């Protein structure tokens, strides 16, 4: 298959799209991790308050 400008452009756009998707996935994962940690902290604080 010959190398064409359209093919190179599409490949570049595809790579940019994959990069954006990876960045979004990483942000989502980090946000989920933060929420989990906050939930665990709240649960621990609640448990301590119940013990008092």
PDB file of N, CA, C and O in Angstrom:
ATOM      1  N   UNK A   1       0.857  -1.169   0.000  1.00  0.00           N
ATOM      2  CA  UNK A   1       0.000   0.000   0.000  1.00  0.00           C
ATOM      3  C   UNK A   1       0.908   1.239   0.000  1.00  0.00           C
ATOM      4  O   UNK A   1       1.804   1.360   0.836  1.00  0.00           O
ATOM      5  N   UNK A   2       0.671   2.143  -0.933  1.00  0.00           N
ATOM      6  CA  UNK A   2       1.528   3.324  -1.030  1.00  0.00           C
ATOM      7  C   UNK A   2       1.286   4.299   0.132  1.00  0.00           C
ATOM      8  O   UNK A   2       0.191   4.388   0.688  1.00  0.00           O
ATOM      9  N   UNK A   3       2.342   5.010   0.464  1.00  0.00           N
ATOM     10  CA  UNK A   3       2.275   6.020   1.520  1.00  0.00           C
ATOM     11  C   UNK A   3       1.677   7.294   0.918  1.00  0.00           C
ATOM     12  O   UNK A   3       2.205   7.828  -0.058  1.00  0.00           O
ATOM     13  N   UNK A   4       0.581   7.779   1.497  1.00  0.00           N
ATOM     14  CA  UNK A   4      -0.057   8.992   0.975  1.00  0.00           C
ATOM     15  C   UNK A   4      -0.178  10.020   2.092  1.00  0.00           C
ATOM     16  O   UNK A   4      -0.128   9.689   3.276  1.00  0.00           O
ATOM     17  N   UNK A   5      -0.337  11.271   1.685  1.00  0.00           N
ATOM     18  CA  UNK A   5      -0.503  12.347   2.669  1.00  0.00           C
ATOM     19  C   UNK A   5      -1.750  12.097   3.502  1.00  0.00           C
ATOM     20  O   UNK A   5      -1.734  12.283   4.719  1.00  0.00           O
ATOM     21  N   UNK A   6      -2.825  11.676   2.855  1.00  0.00           N
ATOM     22  CA  UNK A   6      -4.065  11.392   3.599  1.00  0.00           C
ATOM     23  C   UNK A   6      -3.846  10.290   4.631  1.00  0.00           C
ATOM     24  O   UNK A   6      -4.337  10.371   5.757  1.00  0.00           O
ATOM     25  N   UNK A   7      -3.106   9.263   4.233  1.00  0.00           N
ATOM     26  CA  UNK A   7      -2.822   8.169   5.161  1.00  0.00           C
ATOM     27  C   UNK A   7      -1.994   8.633   6.341  1.00  0.00           C
ATOM     28  O   UNK A   7      -2.258   8.240   7.477  1.00  0.00           O
ATOM     29  N   UNK A   8      -0.981   9.476   6.083  1.00  0.00           N
ATOM     30  CA  UNK A   8      -0.149  10.000   7.171  1.00  0.00           C
ATOM     31  C   UNK A   8      -0.969  10.914   8.083  1.00  0.00           C
ATOM     32  O   UNK A   8      -0.829  10.868   9.305  1.00  0.00           O
ATOM     33  N   UNK A   9      -1.825  11.743   7.480  1.00  0.00           N
ATOM     34  CA  UNK A   9      -2.685  12.634   8.273  1.00  0.00           C
ATOM     35  C   UNK A   9      -3.614  11.829   9.167  1.00  0.00           C
ATOM     36  O   UNK A   9      -3.779  12.146  10.345  1.00  0.00           O
ATOM     37  N   UNK A  10      -4.226  10.779   8.605  1.00  0.00           N
ATOM     38  CA  UNK A  10      -5.144   9.954   9.384  1.00  0.00           C
ATOM     39  C   UNK A  10      -4.395   9.282  10.530  1.00  0.00           C
ATOM     40  O   UNK A  10      -4.887   9.233  11.658  1.00  0.00           O
ATOM     41  N   UNK A  11      -3.215   8.770  10.239  1.00  0.00           N
ATOM     42  CA  UNK A  11      -2.418   8.112  11.269  1.00  0.00           C
ATOM     43  C   UNK A  11      -2.083   9.096  12.384  1.00  0.00           C
ATOM     44  O   UNK A  11      -2.141   8.745  13.563  1.00  0.00           O
ATOM     45  N   UNK A  12      -1.731  10.328  12.016  1.00  0.00           N
ATOM     46  CA  UNK A  12      -1.427  11.359  13.010  1.00  0.00           C
ATOM     47  C   UNK A  12      -2.643  11.701  13.857  1.00  0.00           C
ATOM     48  O   UNK A  12      -2.544  11.833  15.077  1.00  0.00           O
ATOM     49  N   UNK A  13      -3.790  11.844  13.202  1.00  0.00           N
ATOM     50  CA  UNK A  13      -5.021  12.156  13.935  1.00  0.00           C
ATOM     51  C   UNK A  13      -5.423  10.999  14.856  1.00  0.00           C
ATOM     52  O   UNK A  13      -5.885  11.214  15.976  1.00  0.00           O
ATOM     53  N   UNK A  14      -5.241   9.779  14.365  1.00  0.00           N
ATOM     54  CA  UNK A  14      -5.558   8.608  15.187  1.00  0.00           C
ATOM     55  C   UNK A  14      -4.683   8.581  16.437  1.00  0.00           C
ATOM     56  O   UNK A  14      -5.167   8.290  17.531  1.00  0.00           O
ATOM     57  N   UNK A  15      -3.395   8.886  16.275  1.00  0.00           N
ATOM     58  CA  UNK A  15      -2.480   8.886  17.417  1.00  0.00           C
ATOM     59  C   UNK A  15      -2.859   9.990  18.404  1.00  0.00           C
ATOM     60  O   UNK A  15      -2.817   9.775  19.615  1.00  0.00           O
ATOM     61  N   UNK A  16      -3.226  11.161  17.900  1.00  0.00           N
ATOM     62  CA  UNK A  16      -3.657  12.251  18.784  1.00  0.00           C
ATOM     63  C   UNK A  16      -4.903  11.848  19.563  1.00  0.00           C
ATOM     64  O   UNK A  16      -5.020  12.140  20.753  1.00  0.00           O
ATOM     65  N   UNK A  17      -5.826  11.180  18.893  1.00  0.00           N
ATOM     66  CA  UNK A  17      -7.061  10.734  19.553  1.00  0.00           C
ATOM     67  C   UNK A  17      -6.737   9.713  20.646  1.00  0.00           C
ATOM     68  O   UNK A  17      -7.280   9.787  21.748  1.00  0.00           O
ATOM     69  N   UNK A  18      -5.854   8.765  20.340  1.00  0.00           N
ATOM     70  CA  UNK A  18      -5.473   7.765  21.346  1.00  0.00           C
ATOM     71  C   UNK A  18      -4.791   8.431  22.544  1.00  0.00           C
ATOM     72  O   UNK A  18      -5.023   8.041  23.689  1.00  0.00           O
ATOM     73  N   UNK A  19      -3.952   9.431  22.280  1.00  0.00           N
ATOM     74  CA  UNK A  19      -3.268  10.141  23.361  1.00  0.00           C
ATOM     75  C   UNK A  19      -4.284  10.859  24.257  1.00  0.00           C
ATOM     76  O   UNK A  19      -4.186  10.795  25.483  1.00  0.00           O
ATOM     77  N   UNK A  20      -5.255  11.540  23.647  1.00  0.00           N
ATOM     78  CA  UNK A  20      -6.292  12.228  24.435  1.00  0.00           C
ATOM     79  C   UNK A  20      -7.083  11.224  25.268  1.00  0.00           C
ATOM     80  O   UNK A  20      -7.391  11.482  26.432  1.00  0.00           O
ATOM     81  N   UNK A  21      -7.411  10.077  24.669  1.00  0.00           N
ATOM     82  CA  UNK A  21      -8.152   9.050  25.401  1.00  0.00           C
ATOM     83  C   UNK A  21      -7.337   8.510  26.570  1.00  0.00           C
ATOM     84  O   UNK A  21      -7.881   8.279  27.650  1.00  0.00           O
ATOM     85  N   UNK A  22      -6.031   8.307  26.363  1.00  0.00           N
ATOM     86  CA  UNK A  22      -5.163   7.840  27.455  1.00  0.00           C
ATOM     87  C   UNK A  22      -5.131   8.862  28.579  1.00  0.00           C
ATOM     88  O   UNK A  22      -5.220   8.507  29.754  1.00  0.00           O
ATOM     89  N   UNK A  23      -5.003  10.147  28.212  1.00  0.00           N
ATOM     90  CA  UNK A  23      -4.955  11.197  29.231  1.00  0.00           C
ATOM     91  C   UNK A  23      -6.264  11.251  30.019  1.00  0.00           C
ATOM     92  O   UNK A  23      -6.252  11.406  31.240  1.00  0.00           O
ATOM     93  N   UNK A  24      -7.389  11.122  29.320  1.00  0.00           N
ATOM     94  CA  UNK A  24      -8.685  11.123  30.009  1.00  0.00           C
ATOM     95  C   UNK A  24      -8.808   9.921  30.936  1.00  0.00           C
ATOM     96  O   UNK A  24      -9.289  10.049  32.062  1.00  0.00           O
ATOM     97  N   UNK A  25      -8.375   8.753  30.465  1.00  0.00           N
ATOM     98  CA  UNK A  25      -8.419   7.552  31.297  1.00  0.00           C
ATOM     99  C   UNK A  25      -7.559   7.718  32.548  1.00  0.00           C
ATOM    100  O   UNK A  25      -7.959   7.312  33.639  1.00  0.00           O
ATOM    101  N   UNK A  26      -6.372   8.318  32.387  1.00  0.00           N
ATOM    102  CA  UNK A  26      -5.492   8.530  33.533  1.00  0.00           C
ATOM    103  C   UNK A  26      -6.118   9.500  34.533  1.00  0.00           C
ATOM    104  O   UNK A  26      -6.041   9.286  35.742  1.00  0.00           O
ATOM    105  N   UNK A  27      -6.742  10.578  34.021  1.00  0.00           N
ATOM    106  CA  UNK A  27      -7.397  11.534  34.902  1.00  0.00           C
ATOM    107  C   UNK A  27      -8.555  10.884  35.647  1.00  0.00           C
ATOM    108  O   UNK A  27      -8.734  11.103  36.845  1.00  0.00           O
ATOM    109  N   UNK A  28      -9.337  10.086  34.933  1.00  0.00           N
ATOM    110  CA  UNK A  28     -10.468   9.396  35.554  1.00  0.00           C
ATOM    111  C   UNK A  28      -9.982   8.443  36.633  1.00  0.00           C
ATOM    112  O   UNK A  28     -10.560   8.373  37.717  1.00  0.00           O
ATOM    113  N   UNK A  29      -8.924   7.716  36.333  1.00  0.00           N
ATOM    114  CA  UNK A  29      -8.378   6.767  37.298  1.00  0.00           C
ATOM    115  C   UNK A  29      -7.861   7.499  38.540  1.00  0.00           C
ATOM    116  O   UNK A  29      -8.084   7.056  39.667  1.00  0.00           O
ATOM    117  N   UNK A  30      -7.168   8.622  38.327  1.00  0.00           N
ATOM    118  CA  UNK A  30      -6.646   9.395  39.455  1.00  0.00           C
ATOM    119  C   UNK A  30      -7.798   9.954  40.290  1.00  0.00           C
ATOM    120  O   UNK A  30      -7.734   9.955  41.519  1.00  0.00           O
ATOM    121  N   UNK A  31      -8.845  10.426  39.625  1.00  0.00           N
ATOM    122  CA  UNK A  31     -10.001  10.965  40.340  1.00  0.00           C
ATOM    123  C   UNK A  31     -10.700   9.873  41.140  1.00  0.00           C
ATOM    124  O   UNK A  31     -11.109  10.100  42.279  1.00  0.00           O
ATOM    125  N   UNK A  32     -10.834   8.710  40.556  1.00  0.00           N
ATOM    126  CA  UNK A  32     -11.455   7.578  41.249  1.00  0.00           C
ATOM    127  C   UNK A  32     -10.634   7.197  42.472  1.00  0.00           C
ATOM    128  O   UNK A  32     -11.188   6.902  43.531  1.00  0.00           O
ATOM    129  N   UNK A  33      -9.319   7.202  42.325  1.00  0.00           N
ATOM    130  CA  UNK A  33      -8.432   6.875  43.447  1.00  0.00           C
ATOM    131  C   UNK A  33      -8.587   7.912  44.566  1.00  0.00           C
ATOM    132  O   UNK A  33      -8.652   7.550  45.741  1.00  0.00           O
ATOM    133  N   UNK A  34      -8.645   9.196  44.205  1.00  0.00           N
ATOM    134  CA  UNK A  34      -8.832  10.252  45.211  1.00  0.00           C
ATOM    135  C   UNK A  34     -10.162  10.078  45.940  1.00  0.00           C
ATOM    136  O   UNK A  34     -10.229  10.213  47.161  1.00  0.00           O
ATOM    137  N   UNK A  35     -11.206   9.782  45.194  1.00  0.00           N
ATOM    138  CA  UNK A  35     -12.519   9.582  45.809  1.00  0.00           C
ATOM    139  C   UNK A  35     -12.502   8.390  46.755  1.00  0.00           C
ATOM    140  O   UNK A  35     -13.092   8.442  47.835  1.00  0.00           O
ATOM    141  N   UNK A  36     -11.828   7.318  46.354  1.00  0.00           N
ATOM    142  CA  UNK A  36     -11.740   6.132  47.208  1.00  0.00           C
ATOM    143  C   UNK A  36     -11.005   6.474  48.503  1.00  0.00           C
ATOM    144  O   UNK A  36     -11.434   6.082  49.588  1.00  0.00           O
ATOM    145  N   UNK A  37      -9.898   7.206  48.384  1.00  0.00           N
ATOM    146  CA  UNK A  37      -9.132   7.584  49.571  1.00  0.00           C
ATOM    147  C   UNK A  37      -9.957   8.482  50.494  1.00  0.00           C
ATOM    148  O   UNK A  37      -9.937   8.313  51.714  1.00  0.00           O
ATOM    149  N   UNK A  38     -10.687   9.446  49.902  1.00  0.00           N
ATOM    150  CA  UNK A  38     -11.533  10.323  50.707  1.00  0.00           C
ATOM    151  C   UNK A  38     -12.606   9.509  51.426  1.00  0.00           C
ATOM    152  O   UNK A  38     -12.890   9.744  52.600  1.00  0.00           O
ATOM    153  N   UNK A  39     -13.195   8.556  50.719  1.00  0.00           N
ATOM    154  CA  UNK A  39     -14.235   7.715  51.318  1.00  0.00           C
ATOM    155  C   UNK A  39     -13.660   6.903  52.479  1.00  0.00           C
ATOM    156  O   UNK A  39     -14.290   6.772  53.528  1.00  0.00           O
ATOM    157  N   UNK A  40     -12.464   6.365  52.282  1.00  0.00           N
ATOM    158  CA  UNK A  40     -11.834   5.586  53.352  1.00  0.00           C
ATOM    159  C   UNK A  40     -11.529   6.475  54.558  1.00  0.00           C
ATOM    160  O   UNK A  40     -11.721   6.058  55.700  1.00  0.00           O
ATOM    161  N   UNK A  41     -11.053   7.703  54.306  1.00  0.00           N
ATOM    162  CA  UNK A  41     -10.761   8.627  55.400  1.00  0.00           C
ATOM    163  C   UNK A  41     -12.038   8.984  56.163  1.00  0.00           C
ATOM    164  O   UNK A  41     -12.046   9.015  57.393  1.00  0.00           O
ATOM    165  N   UNK A  42     -13.114   9.253  55.422  1.00  0.00           N
ATOM    166  CA  UNK A  42     -14.385   9.586  56.062  1.00  0.00           C
ATOM    167  C   UNK A  42     -14.889   8.407  56.895  1.00  0.00           C
ATOM    168  O   UNK A  42     -15.405   8.592  57.997  1.00  0.00           O
ATOM    169  N   UNK A  43     -14.737   7.206  56.362  1.00  0.00           N
ATOM    170  CA  UNK A  43     -15.188   6.019  57.091  1.00  0.00           C
ATOM    171  C   UNK A  43     -14.370   5.843  58.364  1.00  0.00           C
ATOM    172  O   UNK A  43     -14.918   5.504  59.413  1.00  0.00           O
ATOM    173  N   UNK A  44     -13.062   6.073  58.276  1.00  0.00           N
ATOM    174  CA  UNK A  44     -12.205   5.944  59.446  1.00  0.00           C
ATOM    175  C   UNK A  44     -12.555   7.009  60.487  1.00  0.00           C
ATOM    176  O   UNK A  44     -12.595   6.714  61.682  1.00  0.00           O
ATOM    177  N   UNK A  45     -12.806   8.233  60.047  1.00  0.00           N
ATOM    178  CA  UNK A  45     -13.189   9.306  60.973  1.00  0.00           C
ATOM    179  C   UNK A  45     -14.530   8.988  61.624  1.00  0.00           C
ATOM    180  O   UNK A  45     -14.716   9.213  62.820  1.00  0.00           O
ATOM    181  N   UNK A  46     -15.447   8.473  60.847  1.00  0.00           N
ATOM    182  CA  UNK A  46     -16.761   8.116  61.368  1.00  0.00           C
ATOM    183  C   UNK A  46     -16.637   7.007  62.405  1.00  0.00           C
ATOM    184  O   UNK A  46     -17.295   7.032  63.445  1.00  0.00           O
ATOM    185  N   UNK A  47     -15.794   6.046  62.106  1.00  0.00           N
ATOM    186  CA  UNK A  47     -15.572   4.946  63.046  1.00  0.00           C
ATOM    187  C   UNK A  47     -14.955   5.458  64.345  1.00  0.00           C
ATOM    188  O   UNK A  47     -15.336   5.012  65.427  1.00  0.00           O
ATOM    189  N   UNK A  48     -14.020   6.376  64.251  1.00  0.00           N
ATOM    190  CA  UNK A  48     -13.402   6.956  65.448  1.00  0.00           C
ATOM    191  C   UNK A  48     -14.416   7.739  66.259  1.00  0.00           C
ATOM    192  O   UNK A  48     -14.414   7.688  67.489  1.00  0.00           O
ATOM    193  N   UNK A  49     -15.292   8.470  65.558  1.00  0.00           N
ATOM    194  CA  UNK A  49     -16.305   9.255  66.250  1.00  0.00           C
ATOM    195  C   UNK A  49     -17.281   8.336  66.994  1.00  0.00           C
ATOM    196  O   UNK A  49     -17.738   8.670  68.088  1.00  0.00           O
ATOM    197  N   UNK A  50     -17.594   7.202  66.410  1.00  0.00           N
ATOM    198  CA  UNK A  50     -18.501   6.244  67.036  1.00  0.00           C
ATOM    199  C   UNK A  50     -17.870   5.607  68.278  1.00  0.00           C
ATOM    200  O   UNK A  50     -18.571   5.266  69.231  1.00  0.00           O
ATOM    201  N   UNK A  51     -16.546   5.449  68.261  1.00  0.00           N
ATOM    202  CA  UNK A  51     -15.843   4.849  69.388  1.00  0.00           C
ATOM    203  C   UNK A  51     -15.787   5.780  70.601  1.00  0.00           C
ATOM    204  O   UNK A  51     -15.634   5.320  71.733  1.00  0.00           O
ATOM    205  N   UNK A  52     -15.910   7.064  70.367  1.00  0.00           N
ATOM    206  CA  UNK A  52     -15.791   8.038  71.479  1.00  0.00           C
ATOM    207  C   UNK A  52     -17.002   8.100  72.326  1.00  0.00           C
ATOM    208  O   UNK A  52     -17.044   8.867  73.288  1.00  0.00           O
TER     209      UNK A  52
END
